[in-house]
């Protein structure tokens, strides 16, 4: 009943996170057009490595890109979530893309400063802040967008701009047709799981109800591994809810052995399996056997099938559906999905502790 009461949404969601969730298809459209207008510098060729610098909601776009284009992109892609850089980041054959929604993420600023010191060729993706100021000061190519929201709610920009950048640099093939398909698929699925569709006919609302009071553990394989991570973090930040994620086939080599103990955990877990028709044939078999193992141990589970033909459509469709599930779970939990007070507290304490030199290299 909570999820069919429109007044409940207004009471618990004054920041209108619901609108942000619904705008993902349009974000992708706008970001793709923005990326297509970017003029690639003639010197931005000959890369051997690419590092995506970011944290949290600004880093997930890099992880999604990495999974989507791994079999096609001729350069290795690493996602750096921290202050420093791997030793291989040195010289102009490394592309360093700093992704920070606010432009003030201290870890990203530090990593960008190190990348500049080591002679990597940088690009900045941000709404503004110190990253944009540094880009203007140093003449760094800048993809700047305007979208006032929490970083996680701007995924359509942080991911699509990255994908568009790699296309413009000739590192991956043009994805225009696949993006069009992805938007159509998201729009169609949204019509089935939006707030006006009652629980009885709404798979996202129904799943949120099943997850209330339980622990979601999200499984993903291949290019959907990062999507499983996205589901996990959306449960954490939107729903204010414990969640974890695992990747296949790795989980078949360890996690499945511990499914039955302790009983108190097993009886309160729901495993969510994000499956794709594009998964490796042996992974498809592993999905089926893993489901048998869950049944044998009495662990509740649900299978979510990606929609669309292309990997991009399947990735974005499951992200969009998962965002709705996390939003509806927030309403079931009786919490405001927008603020992240714990993170704000952590940042305050870090500010009180001082920078301790971590940002010096970016100044």
Secondary structure by P-SEA (a helix, b strand, c coil): cccccaaaaaaacccaaaaaaaaaaaaaaaaaaaaaabbbbcccccccbbbbbbccccaaaaaaaaaaccccccbbbbbbcccccccccccccbbbbbbbcccccaaaaaaaaaaaaaccbbbbbccccaaaaaaaaaccccbbbbbbccccccccaaaaaaaaaaaaacccccaaaaaaaaaaaaaaaaaaccccccccccaaaaaaaaaccbbbbbbbcccaaaaaaaaaaaaacccccccccccaaaaaaccccccccaaaaaacbbbbbbccccccaaaaaaaaaaaaaaaaacccbbbbbbbcccaaaaaaaaaaaaaaaaaaaaaaaccccccaaaaaaaaaaaaaacccccccccc
